[in-house]
């Protein structure tokens, strides 16, 4: 039995599946995310490791048979600096962090982001490794001097458990990997002023690489030394694999902390003169890629609204059910992140707004306007990513039937939702089984799902709503530049 572990930003989950892809054991525990003044967002590697230990030990205790492997996935981007022993040289800097906002704006003005995008197909945003590392190189060089590796969450955990310094090709994709060659583009690294820090970048592991639990990892998890461990892909591509994305043109909407919109392609080609945003991610299968548009406007926006309005998340569904499409004329732009937006455009100064409010507007209208605006963002992202096949969905947001219906109607396409939890962990387990030479039937695993159909009259209404959203966004982008 393979334990799949998804090390999210705020929650770590472990799941074990049977041969049909149905979960037979699961556990979760929260991670601590430290929001500091000035838009800084950090995490403690030791605390994250504690969450991994907790959920793995919990799930293992629920099983009747032995654990045969550990399959890891988790959050991407940010920077997790470690020494040769895997110890953090400073707190991990999250992908949510905004300390490099001004640097990113300068790179946009100077053409650095455009140059890197032309080479790798990936845009840059304040919370990506390139911007954070360049910022640290100027303001905190001693941290980089002490580090042996500048990696990500999943490979930080792998180093602690196996002693191996590695990185999955999906994590390495942003922003320095040439997707066609699956190797670093040295000119892109130089363009960001990081050539002298090149030794901090671990070389991506080959497809189907299997690591082994070392003595320290065995002691932490209570599992046998030598147990096979796989590392990646990170949570976005892992969720695509776990949900059932198989054919070019198929996509997945992840309504989580990030509103991640991804579409599968078999071509490494991209519009080098297009908007320098999003990610061009290598997958575990050579010759397959995900065009990803992970917007910063996910469920964190809903949490903000709940806090502002003094309501619980459970009240979101009833409020949506009590309101009509169009939210009584209330409109919104959902850009609430301190670090602005990263897809399908990059602007560190992007900010939210509401319009059309009156004395007759209530909680239901405000909540619906926000949920509709996030769905419009998803449509914008999928248009940029090239969705033309089946759309799958996962994440906490799709637990709301009302919000999921808004997504389907705004996008104008049915949405397939896997019935089992832990889609990221499912993907990691499927990849691990393949690497170990005993693959599961991926089609069978994807069979347990439900479909949310489009309501035609709502979809027609939202056509004009989307046009209004685009007009409001274009006007706001002009104001953000002032």
C-alpha positions in Angstrom: 0.0 0.0 0.0 1.3 3.4 -1.1 0.8 6.4 1.2 0.2 9.6 -0.8 1.1 12.8 1.0 0.1 16.2 -0.2 2.0 19.0 1.7 -0.2 22.0 1.0 0.3 25.5 2.1 -2.1 25.4 5.1 -2.8 21.6 5.3 -0.9 18.4 5.0 -3.0 15.3 3.9 -2.1 11.7 3.7 -4.3 9.2 1.9 -4.1 5.5 1.0 -6.2 4.2 -1.9 -7.3 0.7 -2.9 -6.8 -0.8 -6.4 -10.0 1.0 -7.7 -8.8 4.4 -6.5 -11.1 4.6 -3.5 -9.5 5.9 -0.3 -9.3 3.4 2.6 -7.4 5.6 5.1 -6.7 9.3 5.4 -5.5 11.9 7.8 -4.8 15.6 7.8 -3.3 18.3 10.0 -2.8 22.0 9.6 0.5 23.8 8.8 1.4 27.2 10.2 1.6 30.0 7.7 3.2 33.2 9.2 1.8 36.4 7.6 4.3 39.2 8.6 4.2 43.0 8.1 5.2 44.2 4.7 3.5 41.4 2.8 6.0 38.7 4.0 4.7 35.2 4.2 6.9 32.4 5.7 6.8 28.8 6.9 9.0 26.8 9.2 10.4 23.6 7.7 10.6 21.8 11.0 6.9 22.5 11.7 6.0 21.3 8.1 8.1 18.1 8.8 6.0 17.6 12.0 2.8 17.7 9.9 4.2 15.0 7.5 5.3 12.8 10.4 1.8 13.2 12.1 -0.3 12.3 9.0 2.0 9.4 7.9 2.1 7.8 11.3 -1.7 8.3 11.6 -2.5 6.7 8.3 0.0 3.8 8.7 -1.7 3.0 12.0 -5.1 2.6 10.2 -3.7 0.0 7.7 -4.0 -3.8 8.0 -1.0 -4.5 5.8 2.5 -3.1 5.3 3.3 0.2 3.7 5.1 -0.4 0.4 6.0 3.2 -0.7 5.6 6.8 0.1 4.5 9.2 -2.6 5.0 12.9 -2.0 3.5 16.0 -3.6 2.9 19.5 -2.3 2.9 23.3 -2.8 5.3 24.7 -5.4 7.1 28.0 -5.9 8.6 30.1 -3.0 12.1 29.3 -1.7 13.1 26.7 0.8 16.8 27.3 1.6 18.7 24.4 3.2 22.2 23.3 4.1 23.9 20.1 3.2 22.1 18.3 6.0 18.7 19.5 5.0 18.4 22.0 7.8 16.7 25.4 7.0 19.1 28.3 6.9 16.2 30.7 7.3 12.4 30.4 7.4 10.9 29.2 4.1 9.5 32.0 1.9 6.1 31.1 0.6 4.7 31.5 -2.9 2.3 34.0 -1.3 5.1 36.3 -0.3 5.2 39.9 -1.6 8.6 41.2 -0.6 9.9 41.1 -4.2 6.9 43.2 -5.5 9.1 46.2 -6.5 11.8 44.0 -8.0 9.2 42.2 -10.2 7.8 45.6 -11.3 11.4 46.7 -12.3 12.0 43.4 -14.2 8.8 44.0 -16.1 9.8 47.5 -17.0 13.3 46.4 -18.0 12.2 43.5 -20.1 13.6 40.8 -17.9 10.3 39.0 -17.5 9.8 39.1 -21.2 13.2 37.7 -21.9 12.8 34.8 -19.5 9.3 34.0 -20.8 10.6 33.8 -24.4 13.1 31.2 -23.2 11.0 29.1 -20.9 7.3 29.8 -21.5 6.8 30.7 -17.8 6.0 34.1 -16.4 7.4 35.4 -13.1 5.6 36.8 -10.1 6.8 38.1 -6.7 6.5 34.6 -5.0 8.5 32.7 -7.6 12.0 31.5 -6.8 13.7 33.8 -9.3 12.3 37.0 -7.8 12.8 35.9 -4.2 16.4 34.7 -4.7 17.3 37.9 -6.5 15.8 39.9 -3.7 17.7 37.9 -1.1 20.9 38.2 -3.1 20.7 42.0 -2.7 19.2 42.3 0.9 20.2 39.1 2.7 23.2 37.5 0.9 24.4 35.8 4.0 21.4 33.4 3.8 22.3 32.4 0.3 25.9 32.0 1.3 25.0 29.6 4.1 22.7 27.5 1.8 23.7 24.5 -0.2 20.4 24.3 -2.1 17.6 26.7 -3.0 14.6 24.4 -3.5 10.9 23.9 -2.8 8.7 22.3 -0.3 8.6 18.8 -1.6 12.3 18.4 -2.2 13.0 19.9 1.3 10.9 17.1 2.8 12.6 14.5 0.6 16.1 15.7 1.7 15.0 15.2 5.4 13.6 11.7 4.7 16.2 10.3 2.3 19.3 12.5 2.5 19.0 13.2 -1.3 19.3 16.7 -2.8 17.0 16.7 -5.8 14.1 18.6 -7.4 11.2 17.4 -9.5 11.1 18.6 -13.1 7.7 20.2 -12.5 9.0 22.4 -9.6 12.1 23.3 -11.6 9.9 24.4 -14.5 9.3 27.8 -13.1 11.0 29.9 -14.3 14.3 28.5 -15.5 13.6 25.2 -17.3 13.4 25.0 -21.1 10.3 22.7 -21.5 11.6 21.2 -24.7 14.9 20.0 -23.3 13.8 19.6 -19.6 17.1 21.4 -18.7 17.9 24.8 -17.2 18.2 27.6 -19.6 21.5 29.3 -18.4 20.7 32.6 -20.2 17.4 32.8 -18.2 19.3 32.4 -15.0 21.8 35.1 -16.0 19.0 37.4 -17.0 17.8 37.4 -13.4 21.3 38.1 -12.1 21.6 34.7 -10.5 24.5 33.2 -12.5 26.8 33.4 -9.5 24.2 31.5 -7.5 23.8 28.7 -10.1 25.2 26.0 -7.7 22.1 26.4 -5.5 19.8 24.8 -8.2 19.6 21.1 -8.0 19.5 19.2 -11.3 16.0 17.8 -12.0 15.5 14.1 -11.3 15.0 11.8 -14.2 11.4 10.5 -14.8 10.5 7.5 -12.5 13.3 8.2 -10.0 12.8 6.4 -6.8 14.5 7.4 -3.5 14.8 5.4 -0.3 14.0 6.2 3.3 17.2 6.6 5.2 17.8 6.0 8.9 16.6 9.4 10.0 13.5 9.3 7.8 12.7 5.8 9.1 12.9 7.1 12.7 10.7 10.1 11.9 7.9 8.2 10.2 8.1 4.8 11.9 8.5 3.1 8.6 11.2 0.7 7.4 14.6 2.0 6.3 14.9 1.6 2.5 11.2 2.1 1.9 10.7 3.5 -1.7 10.0 7.3 -1.8 8.9 9.3 -4.9 9.0 13.1 -5.0 6.5 14.9 -7.2 5.2 16.3 -9.3 4.2 19.2 -7.2 0.5 19.7 -6.4 -0.7 21.4 -9.6 0.3 18.6 -12.0 -0.3 16.0 -9.4 -3.9 17.1 -9.2 -4.3 17.0 -12.9 -3.1 13.4 -13.0 -5.2 12.4 -10.0 -8.4 14.0 -11.4 -8.1 12.1 -14.8 -6.6 14.7 -17.2 -5.3 12.4 -20.0 -6.0 13.9 -23.4 -4.5 17.0 -25.0 -7.0 19.9 -24.5 -8.4 18.5 -21.2 -8.1 20.8 -18.3 -8.4 21.0 -14.5 -9.7 23.8 -12.3 -8.4 23.7 -8.8 -10.4 26.0 -6.5 -8.0 26.1 -3.6 -5.8 28.7 -2.1 -4.7 29.2 -5.7 -7.3 29.2 -8.5 -5.2 26.9 -10.7 -6.3 26.4 -14.3 -4.3 23.9 -16.3 -4.6 22.4 -19.8 -2.6 19.4 -21.1 -0.6 19.7 -24.3 1.9 17.5 -26.1 3.6 20.4 -27.8 6.4 22.4 -26.2 5.6 25.3 -28.5 4.1 28.5 -27.1 3.5 32.1 -28.2 6.8 33.7 -27.2 5.4 37.1 -27.8 2.3 36.5 -25.7 1.5 37.7 -22.2 4.5 36.7 -20.0 2.4 35.0 -17.4 1.5 31.5 -16.2 3.6 28.4 -16.2 4.8 25.9 -18.8 5.1 22.7 -16.6 6.9 19.5 -17.5 5.1 16.4 -16.3 6.4 13.0 -15.4 5.7 11.9 -18.9 8.3 13.2 -21.4 6.6 15.0 -24.3 3.6 16.0 -22.2 3.2 19.4 -20.6 0.7 21.5 -18.7 0.0 25.1 -19.6 -0.9 26.4 -16.2 -2.5 29.7 -15.2 -2.5 29.6 -11.4 -4.3 32.8 -10.3 -3.9 34.3 -6.8 -7.7 34.6 -6.3 -8.8 31.3 -4.8 -10.5 30.4 -1.6 -8.4 32.9 0.4 -10.7 35.5 -1.1 -13.7 33.7 0.3 -12.0 33.5 3.7 -11.5 37.3 3.5 -15.1 37.8 2.7 -16.2 35.6 5.6 -14.1 37.6 8.0 -15.3 40.9 6.7 -18.9 40.0 6.8 -18.7 38.0 10.1 -20.0 34.8 8.6 -18.7 31.2 8.5 -17.7 29.4 5.3 -20.8 27.1 5.7 -22.9 30.2 5.0 -21.5 30.8 1.6 -23.7 28.2 -0.2 -27.0 29.4 1.3 -26.1 33.0 0.4 -25.3 32.1 -3.2 -28.6 30.1 -3.3 -30.6 33.1 -2.1 -29.2 35.4 -4.8 -29.6 35.6 -8.6 -26.9 35.6 -11.4 -25.5 39.1 -11.7 -25.7 39.8 -7.9 -28.2 42.5 -8.2 -25.9 44.7 -10.3 -22.9 44.3 -7.9 -19.6 43.5 -9.7 -16.2 42.7 -8.4 -12.6 42.3 -9.3 -11.2 39.6 -6.9 -7.5 40.6 -6.7 -7.0 40.5 -2.9 -3.5 39.1 -2.7 -0.8 41.3 -1.3 1.5 40.2 -4.2 -1.1 41.1 -6.8 -1.8 38.7 -9.7 0.3 36.2 -11.6 -2.1 34.7 -14.1 -3.3 35.1 -16.8 -1.4 38.4 -16.4 1.3 39.5 -13.9 0.9 42.7 -12.0 2.1 43.0 -8.4 0.0 46.1 -8.0 -3.3 44.4 -8.9 -6.0 45.1 -6.3 -9.7 44.2 -5.8 -12.7 46.4 -6.2 -16.4 46.3 -5.9 -18.8 48.4 -7.9 -22.6 48.7 -8.2 -23.2 48.7 -4.5 -26.3 50.4 -3.1 -28.2 50.5 0.2 -30.2 47.5 -1.1 -27.0 45.4 -1.5 -26.6 42.8 1.2 -24.2 39.9 2.1 -25.7 37.7 -0.6 -24.9 40.2 -3.4 -21.4 40.8 -2.1 -20.6 37.1 -1.8 -22.1 36.3 -5.2 -20.3 39.1 -6.9 -17.0 37.9 -5.5 -17.7 34.3 -6.5 -18.8 35.3 -10.0 -15.6 37.4 -10.4 -13.4 34.5 -9.5 -15.3 32.3 -12.0 -14.6 35.1 -14.6 -10.9 34.9 -13.7 -11.0 31.1 -14.3 -12.6 31.7 -17.8 -9.9 34.3 -18.6 -7.2 31.8 -17.5 -8.6 28.9 -19.5 -8.9 31.0 -22.6 -5.2 31.8 -22.2 -4.3 28.1 -21.5 -6.3 26.7 -24.5 -9.0 24.6 -22.9 -11.0 22.7 -25.6 -11.6 19.3 -24.0 -13.1 17.8 -20.8 -12.8 20.0 -17.7 -12.2 18.4 -14.3 -12.2 20.2 -11.0 -11.0 19.8 -7.4 -10.2 21.8 -4.3 -12.2 23.1 -1.4 -14.2 25.6 -3.5 -16.0 22.8 -5.4 -17.4 21.4 -2.2 -19.9 24.2 -2.6 -22.5 23.0 -5.1 -23.7 26.6 -5.6 -20.2 27.9 -6.5 -19.4 25.0 -8.7 -22.6 25.7 -10.6 -21.4 29.3 -11.1 -18.1 28.0 -12.5 -19.8 25.7 -14.9 -22.2 28.4 -16.1 -19.5 31.1 -16.5 -17.2 28.7 -18.3 -20.0 27.3 -20.4 -18.8 23.7 -20.0 -19.7 20.7 -17.8 -17.4 20.1 -14.9 -16.3 16.6 -13.9 -15.5 16.3 -10.2 -13.8 13.2 -8.7 -15.8 11.7 -5.9 -12.9 10.8 -3.7 -10.8 13.3 -1.6 -7.1 13.9 -2.0 -6.8 14.4 -5.7 -3.2 15.7 -5.4 -2.3 12.6 -3.3 -4.0 10.4 -5.9 -1.8 11.8 -8.6 1.3 11.3 -6.6 0.3 7.7 -5.9 -0.4 7.0 -9.6 3.0 8.4 -10.5 4.7 6.4 -7.7 3.1 3.1 -8.8 4.2 3.8 -12.4 7.8 4.4 -11.2 7.8 1.2 -9.2 6.7 -0.8 -12.2 3.3 -1.8 -10.9 0.9 0.9 -12.3 -2.7 1.3 -11.3 -5.5 1.5 -13.9 -5.7 5.3 -14.2 -8.9 5.1 -16.2 -10.6 3.1 -13.5 -9.4 5.5 -10.8 -11.0 8.4 -12.8 -14.3 6.6 -13.2 -15.7 7.5 -9.8 -16.9 11.0 -10.5 -19.9 13.3 -10.9 -20.6 15.9 -13.5 -22.1 19.3 -13.0 -24.0 20.4 -16.1 -24.4 23.9 -17.5 -27.7 25.8 -17.0 -28.1 27.3 -20.5 -30.0 30.5 -19.4 -27.3 31.2 -16.8 -24.5 30.6 -19.3 -26.1 33.0 -21.7 -26.5 35.7 -19.0 -22.8 35.3 -18.0 -21.6 35.9 -21.6 -22.4 39.6 -21.1 -21.1 39.4 -17.5 -17.8 38.2 -18.7 -17.6 41.0 -21.3 -18.3 43.5 -18.5 -15.6 41.9 -16.3 -13.0 42.2 -19.1 -13.9 45.9 -19.5 -13.6 46.5 -15.8 -10.3 44.7 -15.7 -8.9 46.7 -18.6 -9.9 49.9 -16.9 -8.4 48.8 -13.6 -5.1 47.8 -15.1 -4.7 51.3 -16.4 -5.3 52.7 -12.9 -2.9 50.3 -11.2 -0.1 51.7 -13.3 -0.7 55.3 -12.0 
